[in-house]
Structures are given as C-alpha cells and as structure tokens.
Amino acid sequence: MNQVIAMHGWSGDSNTWLPWSNYFTQQGWLWENGERGYGLLKERNPCWQNSQSKDKDNIRAVIGHSLGPHLVKEETFSEATHIVFVCSFASFLAGNPKNRTLKKALKRMQEVIGTKSEKEMLNTFLKKACYPNPINEDLCGPIINGISIIGRENLKEDLELLINTKNLPKGIPSKAKALVIEADEDQIIDQASKVELIQKLSKHLDEPPTHWRLSKTGHSIFKPQIISQVKGWLEESK
C-alpha cells in the first residue's frame, strides 16, 4: 500500500496536514504524521508500515514543509521512494548577503522564547508565513493554541538546527524521485536558498527534481488543489 510520512515546519504541528491526510486516506493511502511537540500534541517520529513489502510498486513518500525535511530521521529517508519539499531548503542561510543580520535575528528569536516577548515574536513570524493570505487559525497550531514547556525547548533546538543547515537532509537515496514546490511570495525562504535546493538535489539524485513554482502564494500554502496535484505527481512518477 502507498504510504506518506509528513513533517511540519518550525512552530507548526501535524494538524497542518489534516486536509492532506483526509484526502490521501480517502484514496486508500496510509498517512503518518511526524510531530515535534511544540504545543499540545506529543512528539512523534513515525516509521514506515510494511516497508519490507515485496511489492516494488508501493510508494513511500516523505512530504516536508519548510524545516520539516530536516526533522525527519535518516533511516526514514533511506527507505523513501519519493520526497516532496514544500517551501523548503537545503541551507536556510544559503548565499544570502544579509546572512549575518539574519543569523542575529534568529538568535534573538531563540532568546525571546519563554519571555514576555515570545507571543509578539511568534505572531510576527506567523503573519510572514501566511502572507499574502490572512492567518488561518485552523491550521496554525501551537502559536494560536499555546506553546508547551517542552515545546519551548524544542523550538530553541530547532532554530539552532535551522541556523546550521548546510546541506540536504541525510539519508535521501540517490534513486528517489523529488518534487520541489516553491511559492513566489514566500516571505520566509530566501531566493538563494530556493536555487541551492534545486542545485543540490540535481547533483545528488539520479534524476533531476520536478520543480513547481506557485504564483500568488506564500510560505504556508493553502491552495487545496495542490493536494490532489501532489498525489497525481507521486503516482505518475513511479
């Protein structure tokens, strides 16, 4: 049976994937969410079901948003047949002439977590992530519903990971098929990081990645038609 393991990005949670999981499971797929536990949900690292199946036609797809692919375990990637990068990156600070200033801003974000400035900082991030759309409270998870004590530590840890990303996540098989989805109005991912992701995937994979550019779309992609389009790509690229 075809399977998906999905991972949300920084400050989000697995509820982000509800429209996706509902659609895929209705079509007979298995769907598992990774969860970092920033808010009310417990941390979770799912494994493939029936990963040793002799049916070579089974799809095992990792779908990750933003930092999400970097939060997926190496052993999970090692058995994946397909990878979907949604508004993601290899290196977050890749080739950005403002790297020093941006790194300081990220360090400042770490410092205010757990202080009275936390809420304002997270709301500012959320507005940028949702732009050009208004904030969708149904899909915004911990920032709207509350950060847990453990979640604050994970937020800090994952910001450090984001700052130090230098390459593709470990474990991606060279034979895997990849789809990169980027948004033209993304206020989070720099253009240099978008370009670098394509370049590094092209060097690493046996086949170059499929590349979609979405117009009038921001970092948090709300377009429902993308879900069916991604499923179609997965099935067509077997």
Helices and strands as residue ranges (DSSP letters): E 3-7, G 14-17, H 18-26, E 30-33, E 60-65, G 68-71, H 74-78, E 82-86, H 99-112, H 118-130, G 137-139, H 142-145, H 149-164, E 177-183, H 191-204, E 210-214, H 225-236
